[in-house]
Every structure is written in C-alpha cells, then in structure tokens.
Amino acid sequence: MGVDLRQVVAGILTITMFVMLGQMLHRDYFDAVQVQGDAHVIVFHGSKVALEEDGLVRTSEGPWMENSHQLKPCWSISQPDEAVSSKGHVTFSLTNGPEYHISQITDAVMVAKHLGATLVLPDIRGSKPGDEMNFEDIYDADKLVKSVESVVKVVKKLPSHVSLRDIAIVKVPTRVAEDYIKEHIDPIFKSKGNIRVTTYLPSVNLRKSSLDAETDPVSCLAMFGSLELQPGVSDLVESMIQRLKKSDGRFIAIDLRVEILEKKNCRETGAVGSKTCYNAQEITLFLRKLGFGSDTTIYLTQPRWESSLNILKDIFPKTFTKVCRIFVQSLKFSSVLLIFEGFWKWQEAIMPADKKSKYLELENSEYENVIDFYISSRSDVFVPAIPGLFYANTVGKRIALGKPQVLVPAEISGSSGLSTDYISPYISKKNHLAYSCFC
C-alpha cells in the first residue's frame, strides 16, 4: 500500500505544532538555555545549574543514601498493666488527616488508660460537614484492638444505653501526660461517667525535651504501634510505591501543595538562605544543586496538576501527582491528542485505573491524604516544602523504618551543595520524639 504524502506532511506539521506549543507553555519558566564549554546549563532567573558534564547526560544520579537498619521499639509495658474494664467510656474522632490521626489516637489511648475507661473506636471526619467515614474504611480495626489490648479495652460502638447528652466534651493538649489527666480530666470523668476527647495542638513540632526523658510507654505504643492501614488501602499504597520505583528503584516524595503555599507567607526565617516554605521553582533548584539527575522520579503530594509545577516537570520529567493531566486538556487537535494519549496514560499509571473511582472521586478526600502520608513515609528521600505536622509525623515514621534521608530545603548560594548539610535536624540531632521510643 502506497504512502499518502499528505499524511506524511500532516504528521510533520503536527509534531512541529507540538514542539512549538511545548516551548510556548514553558517560556515563562526559562530565561535561556546556554552552552558553556562542555557543560550545558539552564538559567533560573540568573541561577545556573549544570545539566550535562563532558557531553554526557546525567541520569539516575544524585546524593542517594542507603537506608539504615530498622529501629526496634524500646518501650515495654510493665506488668500488671492490663486493660481495665470500666463502666465509663472515652469517645473521639479522627480529623484533619493522617498526620493528626497519630496525635489523636495517642491522646485518646493515654486518657482511657489512665482513667481505667473503655475506648470506643473512632469515626473519621473530613474537613467538610457531613464528610464522615468508618474507622475500618482506612485503618485496620483488629490491629488497633490487638495492639493496645494490654493497656486499654476497645469496643467498636458506644453501648446503646449511653446517651450522647451524658457525654462531657474534654479538650486535651497533644502529648497529654498522666499528671494532666489526673488533675483536669479525672474529676470530669468521675462526675459524668463518659467523656469525648478532642485534641488541640499548642505546638506542631515533635522535638524531644528534657520532659521526654522518660516517655510514657503507653504513649509510644499508641503513637507508633496502633494505627495500620486496612489491607485494601495498604495494597494500593504498596502498588503505587512499586510503580514509582519501577524506573530506577528509588524516588523522592515532596510535600508540596500549591493551595497551602498560596495561603502561607513564605517569609525568611532569619537563618541565611532559609524560608518557612518553598515553591516548585525553588525546590527544583535545590534538588539540582544537590546533584539529583534529570532521570530522578518524583512524587508530589499536590492533589491535581497546577501550571506552577511545570518547572519541576521540565527538569525532572518523571514527576507525578496522583492525577497528572499535563497539557491534554488545552489541546484541541485530534492528531495531537493521539500523540499524547500514551504519555497521559503512562503518567497516571502510578495508581491502577480500577482504583481511581473509589480513591480519587472526591478532591481532597481522606483517602488522598492517607496515600500521600504513607508514600512520603516510605520514599527513598522526603523533602518537606511546607513545615507542619505532616512533616513532623512523616519523619517519625521514617525514623522507625530506618529511612533517614529527609532533606529540608534551603537556598544554596553556590553552584552545588552537599545533601548531608540539609538533613532534617529531627534526624541529624536525633531530637525527634521517635528517638525516645525506638533504639
């Protein structure tokens, strides 16, 4: 069968349009591409980062560190610390995402244990009114019951004879201590018989202090040994991690959410080259100056793709969000769409197609937050572009797993930097609360 010359010309024109479109879309992010000697450089508003050396493209490079050995729990529950069955109950809810769930479950277990009360399995509440889930939708209920059975009894539902009107609401500070419980909560519990605990956070850091020298073993057990994903969600997270590792066997997770960055004032902290949060361009420059190659795989916690992230994709083409639809929606030509079809599917392949309707049908769902948290905990490198409890609790899980490479962004004044200079103080100074619970 002969070749239609018109089809060949149309194909060439289509590819040309594709290239031109890509250049127009990226023009805002590049000042220039220059050649100096044997090295190609990209200029970010005056800052130069080497992309090639000696004419060879740098791929799969970077200051990767080997994982250390997994730490073992240091806590021990002394006998006869056994679950005490009582007439009173402690109820609570998990709210605001998995990074808060850890603190909430810890405080609830501490309160129930030191009151001698029965703990009621919590529900999970999202940010919008009426957005509620069962505990078992995300977490393994049997694992929770079994893990804390030596210190507190857990029931799945509040007994029918207990009226909600008879439950007193009690606010407790996170990392609540036994003395506080005895002084402020025990009198209310004895008076009402049933209480509902809500946790507030005076501070989001999880640094050890002199007061943490003898961390309550019940707190350690609840914080690091009680919450585990239910099998369906755990399998999904594991499959996504394996897909991210498929290309090079390792990947970077970056907690970078555009909506939060827009609300924050990313001001200078006072330390040279340090700010409170970092945008995509600043993170890109940080990673390149540390030496991560263009073939590096990156996972972003950003829920949906935003144009401000294009700079990351330009320098690190294998950058993913849970849903990554780049350029496709803005293209109108059917021939171009055909070209992009395979690329689009490859980008979205980190989440199996048959799982998307359940886990991604609602934007900013609790499932998405959980996926981000557990992928960030398991990545080879974690970069927190935003400070807060997500960062602090992700580091805690990584310490327990022996994954110390948490790189805190900063402006690197020279052309390059050592990754060891940017390891999180939680790890480099071993001042995270997790070091009180693991050894």
Secondary structure, 3 states (H helix, E strand, C coil): CCCCHHHHHHHHHHHHHHHHHHHHHHHHHCCEEEEECCEEEEEECCEEEECEECCEECCCCCCCCCCCCCCCECCCCCCCCCCCCCCCEEECEEECCHHHHHHHHHHHHHHHHHHCCEEECCEEECCCCCCEECHHHCECHHHHHHHCCCCCCEECCCCCCCCHHHCEEEEEECCCCHHHHHHHHHHHHHHHCEEEEEEECCCCCCECCHHHCCCCHHHHHHHHHCCCECHHHHHHHHHHHHHHHCCCCCCEEEECCHHHHHHCCCCECCCCCCECCCCHHHHHHHHHHHCCCCCCCEEECCCECCHHHHHHHHHCCCEECCECCCCHHHCCCHHHHHHHHHHHHHHHCCCCHHHHHHHCCCCCCHHHHHHHHHHHHHCCEEEECCCCHHHHHHHHHHHHHCCCCEECCCCCCCCCCCHHHHECHHHHCCCEHHHHCEC
